[in-house]
Amino acid sequence: MAELRKGYWVQLLPCERPDGKLGIALIARRTYAIRTDSVAVVPLDDADQPPFVEQDRCDEGKPDKAPVTLECEFVPEKPKVDVIVIGKAYAPGGKAAPEFEVGINLANRTERLRILGPRRAQWQPPKKVNDQLVPQSPTFTAPEPIKDLPLSYLLAYGGQTWWIQDERDLELAAKINAVIDQDNADKKAKQEAVKQAKAKKAAQEAKERQIQEVFAHKEASAKAKDEKLKLGDGSEGFDDEGVRIFGASASKDGTAVLSLEEFEKQQLADMARQMSEDAAAAERTVADEARRAVRRDAAGEVIEVDDGVEILTDDALAAALAAGKADQEADAARRAKDARRRAREQVERDGGTRVLEIEPDEEAPDDVWDKDLKAKLTEQDDAGKAARDKAAAARRKAEEEALARYPKIACPTNPYGRGFCVSNRREVLQRLELPQIEHPNVPLSPKDLVRDILRMDEVPPAAGFGCFPRHARPRVDHFGPPVSVLPQLEKDRDAWKRAADLEDEDQVRLVRELDKQGPPQPLRAPFFNCANLQLQWHDLRGDEAVTLTNLTKEGTLYFKLPGKALTGELDRGRGIERADLRLDTVVIETEARTVTLLWRTIYPLATWGELATYAHFIGWVLDLDVQQKRDAEWAERLRKAQGEGTAVLDLNAMPLETEPYLPPTPPEAKRGEDGVLELPKEGSYIVADDDDRWIKDAAAGVRDLDGEERKRRAEADYQKKKQAAIDALAAAEREDAERRKDVADAIQAGKPIPAKGMGPDGKPKPTKKK
């Protein structure tokens, strides 16, 4: 649990590092106030020190709708220094401006952002070039003047957008998919029938083997009993109850007794008759279901019906559709005519001038007549505006309902922002807000607005000074499972691949994709850096000067980091362990005028079980001025170099004399109790699990050559079967692509769809040689 010790919040965190090693992270945190009358920052009182951020802090809404303001600070390490600025951008001089820049200068490095006012995209109709309509790039409206703007990824490039395809392409794809789905259903039905037939045959063979085993056992038992009860002269005999044990098949009272051979024949005949009846019933059921479920019209379209529902003929169905379409067109024309009539009744225009028919009152003065005219004009304007607003709202609602039919795509680099677009459509672009925070060197241009859905790797990252989203690129590329679970994960994945049904195309496809991906990549340390790549420094001492431009109302804010170097002390019950902490996080909150620093170091840990052996677990930090510590370290290095009055040599001024290389002395040979010379083992050995006894035996000097050969043959056989399944899948995919092309050509040409395996001429397609 975190503790506040001498102004520093301190936390001990047992953790697994990205390289798989275990350790205990010592994390220290302190917040300072930024003063306007001095460049030096002042630490807050202990009572006012904000504690660690133990869970993500979201100031702009729920985590699924808005970016994280500050992430949880309990992470093992950060390879770079995160610099995060939380606040607003202010226009220079406090005057509203359509565009301006903000920046931060730290350690002789300056990073800037371009701030713009609200602006929108405008769709441009396509132009006709060589009798073809060519889409045009949209245009941007001019940014409106603003005085300030929050530094949020909600206003940077990103967001979500609709992916709208051409209606004709969608209709064609739907028809093609319907045909392909029917082909796949027929194929699966045949495969399922073959599987069921194999299963029935296997079950029948198993039953026959079982019956044969039973009769063989009875026959053996009878023969053994016969041999036991047979008289010496070979004559027939009966048991005590009068049942004949050997001889003719009848008892003393005349009851017939079946022989084992006759009983076996009768049982097999009954079983064959029952299986034949079951197979006939199953075939009748399948035929009835197929006959009830599917019907095709003259054009080859599939019509699904339920039992008892009347099916219209093709002519009747076409007539009904034509009548419905005619009614719809008539209704639309009637509504348009009514709308035009109401518009004429509301306002009449003569040469572009609105004319109101008002009966003048000769007795009324002119000012009264003017007031009445203005009142009527205002009333008419309000009514017209209300009608237009209502029509616009209805149109927008209809467009939103239409857009809801299409899938939404999230920007891979920032799902929260604005400006991301993949469809050059009016209904999308007219409601598209453009980003207000950009990198000055990479502004968004109209020609780059609409992105290619197949080239999402080219989408630029969002610009900003805040915490970059974990699930956005490029940060998410460093995410993966911990190194400790990779062996088991790879083992489970390999076990699943080997257990996959190589006759199932879906499973074979997944096996192929897993082989392409290769082993999963482990979690890498850069994932823990939460700042934007713009604001990640390789290293900071902690005493650098910071200059913020247009990030405060004053315009410029200048201060210096506190210049503290921290040394951590850890007591596990076996003495004090010291280690220097590294500054890896700087959080500047401009509205609160505070700066928060985090330092971190890691103490090694052998195993998790080692934690239970500690007498206690206490950590704290000691602070020292950066310059004082640097001077102390230099003096210590100088003292060690000088030794006891020894002169210090300038290593850069004279070459070093290196000692000649001597090979290592071989270990002394030893002999065992039996006098045999013990030689060290050489070569590579595999550390195996307890189940892999053959590997342990091989490491001990005993090799199971037959077992190794069996494993090699089994592995080669599996690889051969897997490759054959992958090749068959590739052939099926090529066949599917050809089938789709044939179906598309037939639909576009208005011809009947050819059956699978048939060409447009109705003849079987030639078989291609492998």
C-alpha positions in Angstrom: 0.0 0.0 0.0 1.3 3.5 -0.9 2.7 5.6 2.0 3.5 9.3 2.3 7.1 9.6 3.6 8.7 13.0 3.9 6.7 14.6 1.1 7.0 11.6 -1.3 4.3 9.1 -2.0 6.1 5.7 -2.1 4.8 2.4 -3.5 6.4 -1.1 -3.6 5.1 -3.1 -6.5 6.1 -6.8 -7.1 6.0 -7.2 -10.9 7.1 -9.2 -13.9 9.2 -7.1 -16.3 8.7 -7.3 -20.1 11.8 -9.4 -20.4 10.4 -12.1 -18.1 12.5 -11.3 -15.0 10.8 -10.7 -11.7 11.4 -7.7 -9.5 10.1 -5.2 -6.9 9.4 -1.8 -8.4 10.0 1.2 -6.1 7.9 4.1 -7.3 8.0 7.7 -5.9 5.6 10.6 -6.6 5.7 14.3 -5.7 3.7 17.3 -6.8 5.0 20.9 -7.0 3.3 24.2 -7.4 4.3 26.4 -10.3 4.7 30.0 -9.2 4.3 33.1 -11.3 6.8 35.2 -9.3 9.7 32.7 -9.5 11.0 30.1 -11.8 11.5 27.6 -8.9 8.7 25.2 -8.2 7.6 24.6 -4.6 6.5 21.2 -3.2 2.9 21.1 -1.9 2.3 20.4 1.8 2.1 16.8 2.8 -1.6 17.2 3.4 -2.1 18.5 -0.1 0.0 16.0 -1.9 -2.2 14.1 -4.5 -1.8 10.3 -4.1 -0.9 7.8 -6.8 -3.4 7.4 -9.7 -4.4 3.8 -8.9 -7.0 3.6 -11.7 -7.5 5.5 -15.0 -8.7 9.1 -14.5 -11.2 10.3 -17.1 -12.1 14.0 -16.9 -14.1 14.1 -20.2 -16.6 11.3 -19.8 -16.8 7.6 -19.5 -13.7 5.6 -20.6 -15.6 4.0 -23.5 -16.6 7.4 -24.9 -13.7 9.7 -24.0 -9.9 9.4 -23.8 -8.1 8.8 -20.5 -6.7 11.9 -18.9 -4.2 10.1 -16.7 -3.4 6.4 -16.6 -2.8 4.1 -13.6 0.7 4.8 -12.5 1.5 1.3 -11.1 3.5 0.0 -14.0 6.9 -1.8 -13.7 9.0 0.5 -15.9 9.1 3.0 -18.7 12.0 3.0 -21.2 11.4 6.7 -22.0 10.3 9.8 -20.1 6.6 10.7 -20.5 5.8 14.4 -20.6 2.0 15.1 -20.4 0.3 18.5 -20.5 -3.3 18.8 -19.3 -5.1 22.0 -19.9 -6.2 24.4 -22.7 -4.8 26.2 -25.6 -5.3 30.0 -25.6 -5.2 32.4 -28.5 -2.4 35.0 -28.4 -3.3 38.2 -26.6 -6.7 36.8 -25.5 -8.2 37.8 -28.9 -10.1 35.2 -30.9 -8.2 33.8 -33.8 -9.1 31.2 -36.5 -5.7 29.6 -36.2 -2.6 29.7 -33.9 0.1 27.5 -32.4 1.0 26.3 -28.9 4.2 24.7 -27.8 6.4 23.3 -25.1 10.2 23.7 -24.8 12.0 21.2 -22.6 15.7 20.2 -22.6 16.5 22.3 -25.8 13.7 20.5 -27.7 10.4 22.2 -28.8 7.2 20.5 -29.7 4.2 22.4 -31.2 0.6 21.9 -32.0 -1.6 23.7 -34.6 -4.9 24.9 -33.1 -7.9 25.7 -35.4 -11.4 26.9 -35.0 -14.5 24.8 -35.9 -14.6 23.8 -39.6 -16.4 21.3 -41.7 -16.0 19.3 -44.8 -18.1 20.0 -47.9 -19.0 17.3 -50.4 -18.4 18.1 -54.1 -20.4 16.4 -56.8 -18.5 14.2 -59.2 -17.4 15.5 -62.6 -17.9 13.8 -65.9 -14.6 12.8 -67.6 -14.6 10.7 -70.7 -18.3 9.8 -70.2 -17.5 8.6 -66.7 -18.3 10.2 -63.3 -15.1 10.9 -61.4 -15.4 11.6 -57.6 -14.0 14.9 -56.5 -12.1 15.7 -53.3 -14.2 17.6 -50.7 -13.4 21.1 -49.6 -12.9 22.6 -46.2 -14.7 25.6 -44.7 -12.6 28.3 -43.2 -12.0 27.9 -39.4 -14.0 30.1 -37.1 -12.2 32.3 -34.6 -11.8 30.9 -31.1 -10.3 32.2 -27.8 -9.4 28.8 -26.2 -9.6 25.1 -26.8 -9.2 22.0 -24.5 -6.2 19.9 -25.3 -8.2 16.7 -25.9 -8.0 13.8 -28.3 -11.7 14.4 -28.9 -10.7 17.3 -31.0 -7.7 15.7 -32.7 -7.8 13.6 -35.9 -9.7 10.3 -35.5 -13.2 9.1 -34.6 -15.6 6.8 -36.2 -17.3 6.8 -39.6 -19.7 4.9 -41.8 -18.4 2.6 -44.5 -20.8 3.0 -47.5 -20.5 0.9 -50.6 -22.3 1.5 -53.9 -25.8 0.2 -53.8 -25.4 -1.7 -57.0 -22.3 -3.4 -55.8 -24.1 -4.3 -52.6 -27.1 -5.8 -54.5 -24.8 -7.7 -56.8 -22.8 -9.0 -53.8 -26.0 -10.0 -52.0 -27.2 -12.0 -55.0 -23.8 -13.7 -55.4 -23.7 -14.5 -51.7 -27.1 -16.1 -51.9 -26.0 -18.4 -54.7 -22.7 -19.2 -53.0 -24.5 -19.8 -49.7 -26.8 -22.3 -51.4 -23.9 -24.0 -53.0 -22.1 -24.2 -49.7 -25.3 -25.6 -48.0 -25.6 -28.3 -50.7 -21.9 -29.1 -50.3 -22.2 -29.3 -46.5 -25.3 -31.4 -46.8 -23.5 -33.9 -49.0 -20.5 -33.9 -46.6 -22.8 -34.4 -43.7 -24.5 -37.3 -45.5 -21.2 -38.9 -46.2 -20.2 -38.5 -42.5 -23.4 -40.0 -41.4 -23.1 -42.9 -43.8 -19.5 -43.5 -42.5 -20.7 -43.2 -38.9 -23.5 -45.7 -39.5 -21.2 -48.1 -41.3 -18.7 -47.8 -38.4 -21.5 -48.4 -35.9 -22.8 -51.4 -37.8 -19.3 -52.9 -38.1 -18.8 -52.3 -34.3 -22.1 -54.0 -33.5 -21.2 -56.9 -35.8 -17.9 -57.2 -34.2 -19.5 -57.1 -30.8 -22.0 -59.8 -31.8 -19.3 -61.9 -33.3 -17.2 -61.6 -30.1 -20.3 -62.6 -28.0 -21.0 -65.6 -30.2 -17.4 -66.5 -30.4 -17.2 -66.4 -26.6 -20.4 -68.5 -26.2 -19.1 -71.0 -28.8 -15.8 -71.3 -27.0 -17.7 -71.8 -23.7 -20.0 -74.4 -25.3 -17.1 -76.2 -26.8 -15.2 -76.2 -23.5 -18.4 -77.5 -21.8 -18.8 -80.1 -24.5 -15.3 -81.3 -24.0 -15.8 -81.4 -20.3 -19.2 -83.4 -20.3 -18.5 -85.7 -23.3 -18.6 -89.4 -22.3 -15.6 -91.6 -23.0 -17.4 -93.5 -25.7 -18.6 -90.3 -27.4 -22.3 -90.9 -26.8 -24.8 -88.1 -26.3 -25.9 -86.9 -22.9 -28.2 -84.6 -20.9 -27.7 -82.5 -17.8 -29.7 -82.9 -14.6 -32.6 -80.8 -15.9 -33.1 -82.8 -19.1 -31.5 -80.3 -21.5 -29.2 -81.9 -24.1 -25.6 -80.9 -23.6 -24.3 -82.5 -26.8 -25.8 -84.4 -29.7 -29.2 -83.7 -31.5 -30.8 -80.2 -30.9 -33.7 -81.4 -28.8 -34.4 -82.0 -25.1 -35.9 -85.1 -23.5 -39.4 -83.6 -23.5 -39.2 -82.7 -27.2 -38.6 -79.0 -27.0 -36.5 -77.7 -30.0 -33.2 -76.0 -29.2 -31.6 -73.6 -31.6 -27.9 -74.1 -32.4 -25.5 -71.2 -32.0 -25.1 -70.8 -35.8 -28.9 -70.6 -36.4 -29.3 -68.0 -33.6 -26.4 -65.9 -35.0 -28.0 -65.9 -38.5 -31.4 -64.9 -37.1 -29.9 -62.0 -35.1 -27.9 -60.7 -38.1 -30.9 -60.9 -40.4 -33.1 -58.9 -37.9 -30.3 -56.2 -37.5 -29.9 -55.8 -41.2 -33.7 -55.5 -41.7 -33.9 -52.8 -39.0 -30.9 -50.8 -40.4 -32.5 -50.9 -43.9 -35.8 -49.5 -42.5 -34.0 -46.7 -40.6 -32.0 -45.7 -43.7 -35.1 -45.6 -45.8 -36.9 -43.4 -43.3 -34.0 -41.0 -43.0 -33.9 -40.6 -46.8 -37.6 -39.9 -46.9 -37.3 -37.3 -44.2 -34.4 -35.5 -46.0 -36.3 -35.5 -49.3 -39.5 -34.1 -47.7 -37.6 -31.3 -45.9 -35.7 -30.4 -49.1 -38.9 -30.4 -51.1 -40.7 -28.2 -48.5 -37.8 -25.8 -47.8 -36.6 -24.7 -51.3 -38.2 -23.6 -54.5 -36.6 -21.7 -57.4 -38.3 -19.4 -59.9 -37.6 -19.1 -63.6 -34.7 -16.8 -63.1 -33.0 -19.2 -60.7 -33.8 -17.2 -57.6 -34.3 -19.2 -54.4 -37.7 -18.8 -52.7 -38.0 -19.9 -49.0 -41.5 -20.9 -47.9 -43.1 -22.4 -44.8 -45.6 -25.3 -44.7 -49.1 -24.3 -45.7 -48.1 -21.0 -47.3 -49.3 -20.4 -50.9 -46.4 -19.7 -53.3 -47.1 -17.1 -56.0 -46.2 -17.9 -59.6 -43.4 -15.8 -61.2 -45.9 -13.9 -63.3 -48.2 -13.2 -60.3 -45.3 -12.1 -58.2 -44.0 -9.7 -60.9 -47.5 -8.2 -61.4 -47.8 -7.6 -57.6 -44.4 -5.9 -57.4 -45.2 -3.7 -60.4 -48.5 -2.7 -58.9 -46.9 -1.8 -55.6 -44.2 0.2 -57.4 -46.8 2.1 -59.4 -48.7 2.9 -56.2 -45.5 4.2 -54.6 -44.7 6.5 -57.5 -48.2 7.9 -57.6 -48.1 8.6 -53.9 -44.8 10.3 -54.2 -46.0 12.5 -57.1 -49.1 13.4 -55.1 -47.0 14.4 -52.0 -44.7 16.6 -54.2 -47.7 18.3 -55.8 -49.2 19.0 -52.3 -45.9 20.4 -51.1 -45.6 22.8 -54.1 -49.2 23.9 -53.6 -48.6 24.7 -49.9 -45.4 26.6 -50.9 -47.3 28.7 -53.4 -50.0 29.4 -50.9 -47.5 30.5 -48.2 -45.3 32.7 -50.3 -45.7 34.0 -53.9 -42.7 35.3 -55.8 -42.7 37.8 -58.6 -39.3 38.5 -60.1 -37.6 37.4 -56.9 -39.6 39.8 -54.7 -42.0 38.4 -52.1 -45.6 39.8 -52.6 -48.2 39.9 -49.8 -51.8 40.5 -50.7 -53.0 42.9 -47.9 -56.3 44.8 -48.2 -55.4 48.5 -47.3 -57.5 50.3 -44.8 -57.9 53.9 -46.1 -58.9 55.2 -42.7 -55.8 53.7 -40.9 -52.6 55.9 -40.7 -49.4 54.8 -42.5 -47.6 53.8 -39.3 -50.4 51.4 -38.4 -50.3 49.9 -41.8 -46.5 49.5 -41.6 -46.8 47.7 -38.2 -49.4 45.3 -39.6 -47.2 44.6 -42.6 -44.1 44.0 -40.4 -46.1 41.8 -38.0 -47.4 39.7 -40.9 -44.0 39.4 -42.5 -42.4 38.4 -39.1 -45.2 35.8 -38.6 -44.7 34.5 -42.1 -40.9 34.3 -41.6 -41.2 32.5 -38.3 -43.6 30.0 -39.9 -41.3 29.5 -42.8 -38.3 29.1 -40.6 -40.1 26.6 -38.4 -41.2 24.6 -41.5 -37.7 24.6 -42.9 -36.2 23.5 -39.5 -38.8 20.8 -39.3 -38.0 19.6 -42.8 -34.3 19.7 -42.2 -34.7 17.7 -38.9 -36.8 15.1 -40.7 -34.3 14.9 -43.5 -31.4 14.5 -41.1 -33.3 11.8 -39.2 -34.0 10.0 -42.4 -30.4 10.2 -43.4 -29.3 8.9 -39.9 -31.7 6.0 -40.2 -30.3 5.2 -43.6 -26.8 5.4 -42.4 -27.6 3.1 -39.5 -27.8 0.3 -42.0 -24.1 0.6 -42.8 -21.2 -0.6 -40.6 -19.1 1.9 -38.6 -15.3 1.9 -38.8 -13.1 3.2 -36.0 -9.9 5.1 -36.6 -7.0 2.8 -35.7 -4.9 5.7 -34.3 -7.6 7.5 -32.3 -11.2 6.2 -32.0 -12.3 9.3 -30.1 -11.5 12.2 -32.5 -13.0 13.7 -35.6 -12.2 13.9 -39.3 -11.8 10.1 -40.0 -13.6 9.2 -43.3 -13.6 6.2 -45.7 -16.6 7.1 -48.0 -16.8 10.0 -50.4 -20.6 10.4 -49.9 -22.6 13.5 -49.4 -24.5 12.2 -46.4 -21.2 11.4 -44.6 -19.2 14.5 -45.5 -21.9 17.0 -44.8 -22.0 16.0 -41.2 -18.2 15.5 -40.8 -16.4 17.7 -38.3 -12.7 18.3 -39.0 -10.0 18.1 -36.3 -9.0 21.3 -34.5 -5.7 20.0 -33.2 -3.0 19.0 -35.7 0.7 18.7 -36.0 2.0 21.8 -37.8 4.1 19.7 -40.2 1.4 17.3 -41.0 -1.9 19.2 -41.7 -5.0 17.4 -42.9 -5.7 18.2 -46.6 -8.9 17.7 -48.6 -7.2 15.1 -50.9 -6.1 13.0 -47.9 -9.5 13.2 -46.1 -11.1 10.1 -47.6 -9.0 7.1 -46.6 -8.7 3.7 -48.4 -10.3 1.0 -46.3 -7.7 -1.4 -47.4 -4.7 0.8 -46.3 -5.5 1.6 -42.7 -1.8 1.3 -41.9 -1.3 4.7 -43.6 -3.6 6.5 -41.3 -1.6 9.2 -39.4 -1.5 9.2 -35.5 -3.4 11.8 -33.6 -1.5 14.9 -32.5 -1.7 16.0 -28.8 0.0 16.5 -25.5 -2.2 14.1 -23.4 -2.2 10.4 -22.7 -2.3 8.4 -25.9 -5.0 5.6 -26.0 -3.7 2.1 -25.1 -5.7 0.4 -27.9 -4.6 2.8 -30.7 -1.6 2.5 -33.0 1.3 2.7 -32.7 1.2 2.1 -29.0 -1.0 -1.1 -29.2 1.6 -2.7 -31.5 3.8 -3.2 -28.4 1.1 -5.1 -26.5 1.1 -8.9 -26.0 1.1 -11.6 -23.4 3.7 -11.7 -20.7 6.9 -13.6 -21.5 6.2 -16.1 -18.7 3.0 -17.4 -20.4 4.4 -17.6 -23.9 5.6 -21.2 -23.7 2.3 -22.5 -22.4 0.4 -20.3 -24.9 2.4 -21.7 -27.8 2.0 -25.2 -26.5 -1.8 -24.8 -26.3 -1.9 -23.3 -29.7 0.1 -26.1 -31.2 -2.1 -28.6 -29.5 -5.2 -27.0 -30.9 -3.7 -27.0 -34.4 -2.9 -30.7 -34.2 -6.4 -31.5 -32.9 -8.1 -29.5 -35.7 -10.3 -31.3 -38.1 -8.4 -31.2 -41.4 -11.6 -32.0 -43.3 -13.3 -28.8 -42.0 -12.4 -25.8 -44.2 -13.0 -23.3 -41.5 -10.6 -25.0 -39.1 -8.0 -25.5 -41.9 -8.3 -21.8 -42.7 -7.6 -20.9 -39.0 -4.7 -23.3 -38.9 -3.2 -21.6 -42.0 -3.7 -18.1 -40.5 -2.0 -19.2 -37.3 1.0 -20.5 -39.2 1.2 -17.2 -41.1 1.1 -15.2 -37.9 3.9 -17.2 -36.3 4.5 -17.2 -32.5 2.8 -14.3 -30.7 4.9 -11.3 -29.8 5.4 -10.7 -26.1 4.6 -7.5 -24.2 7.3 -4.9 -24.8 8.3 -2.1 -22.5 7.4 0.8 -24.8 3.7 -0.1 -24.2 4.0 1.4 -20.7 4.9 4.8 -22.1 1.5 6.6 -22.2 2.5 10.0 -23.6 2.2 10.9 -27.3 5.3 10.1 -29.3 5.8 13.9 -29.7 6.3 14.2 -25.9 8.6 11.2 -25.1 12.1 12.1 -24.1 15.0 9.6 -23.9 16.2 10.9 -20.6 15.8 13.9 -18.2 17.9 14.8 -15.2 15.1 16.6 -13.4 16.5 20.2 -13.3 15.6 21.3 -16.9 13.8 24.5 -17.8 10.3 24.4 -19.2 8.6 27.0 -21.4 4.9 26.8 -22.3 3.7 29.0 -25.1 0.0 29.9 -25.5 -1.0 27.2 -22.9 -1.9 29.8 -20.3 -3.9 33.0 -20.4 -0.7 34.9 -19.8 0.7 33.5 -23.1 4.1 32.2 -21.7 4.8 30.2 -18.6 8.4 29.6 -17.6 9.7 27.4 -14.7 12.4 24.8 -13.9 11.9 21.3 -12.7 12.8 20.8 -9.0 16.2 19.3 -9.7 15.8 16.4 -7.3 17.7 13.1 -7.6 16.2 10.2 -5.6 17.9 7.2 -4.1 15.7 4.3 -3.0 16.2 2.2 0.1 14.5 -1.2 0.5 14.6 -3.3 3.6 13.4 -6.9 3.2 14.7 -7.9 6.6 18.2 -8.7 5.4 19.8 -5.2 5.3 19.3 -2.0 3.4 19.5 -2.2 -0.4 20.1 1.1 -2.2 19.4 2.0 -5.8 19.0 5.2 -7.7 15.6 6.1 -9.1 15.1 7.3 -12.6 12.7 10.2 -13.5 10.2 8.8 -16.1 7.0 10.8 -15.9 6.3 14.6 -15.9 2.7 15.7 -15.7 2.0 19.5 -16.1 -1.5 20.7 -15.3 -1.7 24.3 -16.5 -5.1 25.2 -15.0 -4.1 24.0 -11.6 -0.5 25.3 -12.0 1.1 22.1 -10.8 3.8 19.7 -12.0 4.0 16.1 -10.8 7.1 14.0 -11.1 7.4 10.2 -10.8 10.6 8.2 -10.3 11.1 4.5 -10.6 13.6 1.7 -10.0 13.5 -2.1 -9.8 15.1 -4.5 -7.3 15.7 -8.0 -8.6 13.5 -10.9 -7.3 14.4 -14.6 -7.8 11.0 -16.2 -7.5 7.5 -15.3 -6.3 8.0 -17.6 -3.4 10.8 -15.4 -2.2 8.3 -12.9 -1.0 7.1 -15.2 1.7 10.6 -15.4 3.2 10.9 -11.7 3.9 10.7 -10.6 7.5 9.2 -7.3 6.5 8.9 -5.2 3.4 9.7 -1.5 3.8 10.8 1.1 1.2 11.5 4.8 1.2 13.5 7.4 -0.7 16.2 10.0 0.0 16.4 13.1 -2.2 19.4 15.1 -3.1 20.0 18.0 -5.5 20.9 16.9 -9.0 24.0 19.0 -9.1 25.2 17.9 -5.7 24.7 14.3 -6.6 26.6 14.7 -9.9 29.5 16.4 -8.0 29.5 13.6 -5.4 29.5 10.9 -8.1 32.4 12.7 -9.9 34.4 12.9 -6.7 33.9 9.3 -6.0 34.9 8.2 -9.4 38.0 10.5 -9.1 38.9 9.0 -5.8 38.7 5.4 -7.1 40.8 6.3 -10.1 43.5 7.9 -8.1 43.7 5.2 -5.4 46.4 5.7 -2.7 48.3 8.6 -4.3 48.5 6.9 -7.7 48.7 9.3 -10.7 45.8 9.5 -13.0 46.5 8.7 -16.6 44.6 10.3 -19.5 43.3 7.3 -21.3 42.6 9.3 -24.4 46.2 10.6 -24.6 48.0 7.2 -24.7 47.2 3.7 -25.9 46.3 1.0 -23.5 48.5 -2.1 -23.1 46.3 -5.1 -23.4 47.2 -8.4 -21.9 47.7 -11.4 -24.2 44.7 -13.7 -24.4 45.2 -17.0 -22.6 42.7 -19.9 -23.1 40.9 -21.0 -19.9 42.4 -23.8 -17.9 40.5 -27.0 -18.4 38.9 -28.5 -15.3 40.9 -31.2 -13.4 39.8 -34.7 -14.5 38.2 -36.8 -11.7 37.7 -40.5 -11.4 34.7 -42.2 -9.8 34.6 -44.9 -7.2 35.0 -47.5 -9.9 38.1 -45.8 -11.3 36.3 -44.7 -14.4 37.3 -41.2 -15.6 34.4 -38.7 -15.3 34.2 -36.4 -18.3 32.0 -33.3 -18.4 29.0 -33.6 -20.7 29.2 -31.7 -23.9 26.6 -30.6 -26.4 23.1 -29.1 -26.1 20.4 -30.4 -23.8 16.7 -29.7 -23.7 15.0 -28.9 -20.5 11.8 -30.9 -20.7 8.7 -31.5 -18.7 8.2 -34.5 -16.5 6.1 -36.1 -19.2 8.9 -36.1 -21.7 10.8 -39.0 -20.3 12.5 -39.8 -23.6 14.2 -36.3 -23.7 15.5 -36.8 -20.1 16.8 -40.2 -21.1 18.5 -38.7 -24.1 20.0 -35.9 -22.0 21.3 -38.6 -19.6 23.1 -40.4 -22.4 20.4 -43.0 -23.3 18.6 -42.4 -26.6 15.4 -44.2 -27.7 16.2 -44.4 -31.4 13.0 -46.3 -32.2 10.9 -43.7 -30.2 12.7 -40.8 -32.0 12.0 -42.4 -35.3 8.3 -42.9 -34.5 8.1 -39.2 -33.5 9.8 -38.1 -36.7 7.5 -40.2 -38.8 4.4 -39.0 -36.9 5.5 -35.4 -37.3 6.3 -35.8 -41.0 2.9 -37.5 -41.5 1.1 -34.6 -39.7 2.9 -32.0 -41.7 2.0 -33.8 -44.9 -1.6 -34.1 -44.0 -1.8 -30.4 -43.0 -0.1 -29.2 -46.2 -2.5 -31.4 -48.2 -5.5 -29.8 -46.4 -4.1 -26.3 -46.9 -3.5 -27.0 -50.6 -7.1 -28.4 -50.9 -8.4 -25.2 -49.2 -6.5 -23.0 -51.6 -8.0 -25.0 -54.5 -11.5 -24.6 -53.0 -10.9 -20.9 -52.7 -9.8 -20.6 -56.3 -12.9 -22.6 -57.3 -15.1 -20.3 -55.2 -13.6 -17.2 -56.8 -14.2 -18.6 -60.3 -17.8 -19.5 -59.2 -18.4 -16.0 -58.0 -17.1 -14.5 -61.2 -19.4 -16.8 -63.3 -22.4 -15.9 -61.1 -21.6 -12.1 -61.3 -21.2 -12.3 -65.1 -24.5 -14.1 -65.5 -26.4 -11.6 -63.2 -24.9 -8.6 -65.0 -25.7 -10.1 -68.4 -29.3 -10.9 -67.3 -28.8 -14.6 -68.0 -29.8 -17.7 -65.9 -27.2 -18.6 -63.3 -25.4 -21.7 -64.4 -25.2 -24.7 -62.1 -22.0 -25.3 -60.2 -19.4 -26.9 -62.5 -21.2 -25.7 -65.6 -20.1 -23.0 -68.1 -22.3 -20.2 -69.5 -23.2 -22.5 -72.4 -24.6 -25.2 -70.1 -21.8 -27.6 -70.7 -19.5 -28.9 -68.0 -16.4 -26.8 -67.6 -13.1 -28.4 -68.5 -11.1 -29.8 -65.6 -7.9 -28.0 -65.1 -4.7 -30.2 -64.8 -2.8 -29.8 -61.5 
